[in-house]
Amino acid sequence: MSVTITGRSTSAVTVELRHESGALITTMAPKDNGGDGSGFSPTDLCAASLGACGTTIMSMFAANHGIDLDGIGFEVVKEMSPPPRKVARLTVTYTIKGRVSDLDFQKIVRAGKTCPIRLTLEGAVEVVEDYRLQA
């Protein structure tokens, strides 16, 4: 399956991204690289994609296996390397909310580790993960 995403610069530090569905996202260069930090930078989207992907995979797994959740949240901290600039480390904490057995929790975590973004970043970016259960 393929998806087409297009982009165009709207200023020296902003880019407008359009998904083939019509959804629109604008990125802004970060403050430390000439932008004003008023929105997601491209590397912020990379970090957010990791959290969103893991959350989606775990939520879908739970729904498909009859595991009743109150939801899953995440927090991701992105750390950049010194020049040349690149994402060096992503620390993501997932909070799985609901009354879930230890076995189901382990299954949900295992599913989360199959997230395509995580697998893509593996070996190129240090990914530190924490999975927490909140009743």
C-alpha positions in Angstrom: 0.0 0.0 0.0 1.3 3.5 -0.8 0.2 6.9 0.3 1.1 10.2 -1.3 2.0 13.2 0.7 2.9 16.5 -0.9 4.7 19.5 0.6 5.6 23.1 -0.3 7.4 25.8 1.5 5.3 28.7 2.7 8.2 30.7 4.0 11.9 30.2 4.6 11.1 28.3 7.8 7.7 26.7 7.2 6.4 23.9 5.1 2.8 22.9 4.4 2.2 19.2 4.1 -0.9 17.7 2.5 -2.0 14.1 2.8 -3.8 12.6 -0.1 -7.0 12.6 2.1 -6.8 16.4 2.2 -5.5 16.6 5.8 -3.1 19.5 6.3 -0.1 20.0 8.6 2.3 22.9 8.8 5.8 22.5 10.1 8.0 25.3 11.5 11.8 25.3 12.0 12.6 25.0 15.7 13.9 28.1 17.6 17.5 26.7 17.7 17.5 26.5 13.9 16.0 29.8 12.8 12.3 29.3 13.4 10.1 30.7 16.1 9.0 27.4 17.6 5.3 28.1 17.1 4.6 24.7 15.7 5.8 21.2 15.1 9.2 21.0 13.5 9.9 18.1 11.1 11.9 16.3 13.8 9.0 16.9 16.3 6.8 15.1 13.8 9.2 12.2 13.8 9.0 12.0 17.6 5.3 12.4 17.7 4.9 9.7 15.0 6.6 7.2 17.3 4.2 7.9 20.1 1.2 8.0 17.9 2.2 4.8 16.1 2.8 2.8 19.3 -0.5 4.1 20.8 -2.4 3.2 17.7 -1.0 -0.3 17.5 -1.6 -1.0 21.1 -5.2 0.4 21.0 -6.0 -1.7 17.9 -4.5 -4.8 19.5 -6.6 -4.3 22.6 -9.8 -3.7 20.6 -9.2 -6.7 18.4 -8.6 -9.0 21.4 -11.5 -7.8 23.5 -9.3 -6.1 26.1 -11.3 -3.2 27.5 -9.2 0.0 27.9 -10.0 3.5 29.0 -7.4 4.7 26.6 -3.7 5.0 26.0 -1.7 8.2 26.3 2.0 9.0 25.6 4.7 11.5 26.3 7.8 11.6 24.1 11.0 13.6 24.7 13.1 14.3 21.7 16.8 14.9 22.0 18.9 16.2 19.1 22.6 15.5 18.6 25.2 18.2 18.2 26.1 18.9 14.6 25.4 17.3 12.3 21.8 17.8 13.6 19.8 14.6 13.8 17.4 13.0 16.3 19.7 11.2 18.7 17.2 9.9 21.4 13.5 9.5 21.8 12.2 8.7 25.3 8.6 7.6 25.2 6.3 6.8 28.1 3.0 5.1 27.3 0.3 5.1 29.9 -2.2 2.3 29.4 -5.4 3.1 31.3 -7.9 0.5 32.4 -8.3 -2.6 34.5 -6.0 -5.0 32.6 -4.6 -8.3 33.8 -0.8 -8.6 33.9 -0.9 -11.0 31.0 -3.0 -8.7 28.8 -0.7 -5.8 29.8 2.3 -7.8 28.6 0.5 -8.6 25.3 -0.4 -5.0 24.7 3.3 -3.9 25.3 4.5 -6.7 23.0 2.1 -5.4 20.3 3.4 -1.8 20.9 6.9 -2.9 20.2 5.8 -3.9 16.6 5.0 -0.3 15.7 6.4 0.4 12.2 8.0 3.7 13.2 9.8 2.0 16.1 11.1 -0.7 13.7 12.1 1.9 11.1 14.1 3.9 13.7 15.7 0.9 15.2 19.5 1.1 15.0 19.5 4.7 13.8 17.9 6.5 16.8 18.1 5.5 20.5 14.6 4.7 21.6 13.9 4.5 25.3 10.5 3.1 26.2 8.5 2.9 29.4 5.0 1.3 29.6 2.9 2.1 32.6 -0.5 0.6 33.6 -2.9 3.0 35.2 -6.1 1.5 36.7 
